[in-house]
Amino acid sequence: MANLTQSTASRLARRIGDRGPVREFLMFALAGELYGVELTRIKEILSPPPITTVPRAPRNVVGVCSVRGLLVTVLDLRRTLHVEERPLTRRGRILLGAAESGEVIGLLVDEVRHVVRLAATEIEPAASALGGDVSEFVLGIGRPAGEFLILLDLPSVVSG
Amino acid sequence: MAELSDKAREEFFSEAQEIIETLSRNLLSLDSTIKAGISDPSLINEAFRAVHTLKGLAGLFGAVRLGALSHRLEDVLDDLRLGRINLGQEVLDVLFGAVEAYTRILQAEKSDSDDDLDVDQQLFAELERIGAGATQRESPVADYELDPGLLAVLTEYEEHRLRANIELQMQLYRLRVQFDLSTIDKVLEEMKERAKRHGEIITYLPTGEATSADTIELDLLMASRDDLATLIGSLGADNVVIEEIPRRARRSHPATQPPRRPTALGRADSLGMQPDLERVGIEQAASLRSLTQTVRVDIRKLDHLMNIVGELAIVRSAFGRVAEKLRGEGQRKLAAELQRLHRNFDRRLGEMQDGILEVRMVPLGQVFDRLARVVRQISREVGKEIRLVITGAETEIDKLIVEELSDPLMHMIRNAIDHGIEPGQGRVEVGKPLAGTIALNAFQKGNHVMIEVEDDGRGINLSKLTEKAISLGKLTRSEAEEMSRDEMLALIFLPGLSTRESADDVSGRGVGMDIVKTNISKLGGVIDVHSESGIGTKMTITLPITLAIVSALLIQAGQHTLAMPLSSVSEAIAFDEGAVRLVDGREVITLRGQTLPLCRLDRLMEMESASDSASRRRFVVVAALGQRRLGLVVDFLYGQEDIVIKPLGKSLSGVRGFAGATELGDQRVGLVLDAAGLIEEVLAGGEAPRMLERASG
């Protein structure tokens, strides 16, 4: 309840506009952590269709699937981020995003939560929060109302 | 360029491109007719019309540079067709230069850049220089019994043709012909076509003496080297009267001219310009008709249609399943009805698929024309005389393949001219004709199109080639000693190999053949090389006819359902584990007296094996491309299906062995095997090539 009040307060504060420009992030769960990617980077959220594994593919590639006739390569975000692997549950989703090459890539995540709006003051840049040696995938740490959100740069995740 | 909608711009570019290609074709034909010592005025005329149209188009779309070039070029071509300039190789060079300039300008316009303006200036200067050489000539026409009134209505061009023909010592004839009004266009064209064998129809005018309301009588003025009897034999008919137009005995004695029947040609002055206008009208109507029957379509739209057809095919399969289900539930009547609909749908879908495929097909002539230009250019650059012989330009292939073919073919031709064909003197010394011959042959063979690039040059020097490969560390001397001839020849496809020591501006430093090979295999094709020392080299490209939709064999290997394009499958047989022999660590079987190397697909791909793989009957799918064969051991054959191949994304471009993926129905995706890649990978073994010949028996 306290949380709720707090986030209501921060939403109100944002509406008043005293916290600068805000960015919208889609929050999702993966291996017990919460992550966020900028909403504008996501084309679509899908329930996973049957995925065909591709022999000899890079390790982080789950396989390929068809999205209304479009062939999409699906990456396992767990493998990209080197976190513990676990089979998908029925809450598993695929986030569709575009790589730097323009190719549409699917990103397998455990569960999609909701959209959060973060002001610049609520984002810690990766370098200052985590030190110099951070993967290029991580944009920073988001701290909306006491939560801990790892913000990912979708284009570099799906291009890497 | 002025602000235009994207669509209009696209239209403009593709139309301009087409016109430039026509122009290029005309110039090439002109080049060959000049070499053969004939002059075909219709070619210069077509070139003139092409440039004229382009000028109009450029004006319409505000393409200033295009318009300026067309304007100058039009002047020169006009001088050419009116005989004010003589057409020679030098003039042709400048004209070809203009074609290159057009292409460059179009590209610049497309990307909205303004480079290369100085090159234009140089070209303009050359066009000016040629134009300045134009002369006005004395008319020899007066030698003939032609009414001055006729001469008055001749266009400048017709007058030039008349003059040119007289200079060539042609005899003039008058053909009086009755035409049926309803068929005059067609019959007149046919007549012109037939007349071409004997000479040329210079002009035609109505006589005004129609025998009935449905007919019209024309007088045709024709120049020919053949005599009257020959012409009557060839062109004569009930409705055709042919007469010779006599030469005046002497120019200075017009009084001695024999009495003549009044003819239309003689009375042309009274008719004024009317006939000429009428004729122009007919021509314009004809060209408008042909325009409206053609539609230019972006190939992506066809891809989209093809995708829809692919999806409909999935719907069709679902129909089949529902029908089966109904039958199972005892609803026989309903099932039969649905089955009938299913069959009907199936047939129509097939027709639609064929229709879309047909639209995608274009003749290889499109790319061959461009190559002919390249041959001409290079042969003049390096000072070697080259005769290009093209056969099978009408062979059709997928538009996308044609686009991707021009670079590889250009590399091959450049190599042939530079490395293959000996310099002129060298050829004469070995008893070959001075002019080197490059043959470009295309033909269809089953589901494949074969393209051969053949030269009659010195052939590939195998010992030099292997030495070079050894010095580059591509293979060891002992490996080289064990290689067969074909394997040695295949060395030219290794990166960085060239048999000529010096790099030059034509083929560079052995650039190309490895890239050529890569590009061809991207199209699902293979390239084979055959060479005889001193006799020549022949490269053969084998390509699938289309990339859009292919018949494929669906197979099971490990846990995977895979598709193998049928075009590269020669047969499938039951696998007998006991017949496998091990040669030098490789599995082979004997198929009809020949050794067939084997590849266990599940092992090669490191796929999980099928759970019951040990007990189950397995199969060998024999993949064959060109001369090479490979037996793929698979777990199950599902049968044949038409599939739409979609390329794997860029993130999977490093994965070898797959040509793409396809939808299998029920939302599943199946991978499509890349037969060419697999054969290459397994037979080359990732190490030094081995001699499979040794393995037989």
Interface residues (C-beta under 8 A of the other chain):
Chain A: P49 P50 I51 T52 T53 V54 P55 R56 A57 P58 V61 V64 C65 S66 G69 L71 V72 T73 L75 A99 S101 E103 V104 I105 V158 S159
Chain B: N307 G310 E311 H560 M605 E606 M607 K646 P647 L648 G649 K650 S651 L652 G654 V655 R656 G657 F658 G660 A661 E663 D666 Q667 R668 V669 G670 L671
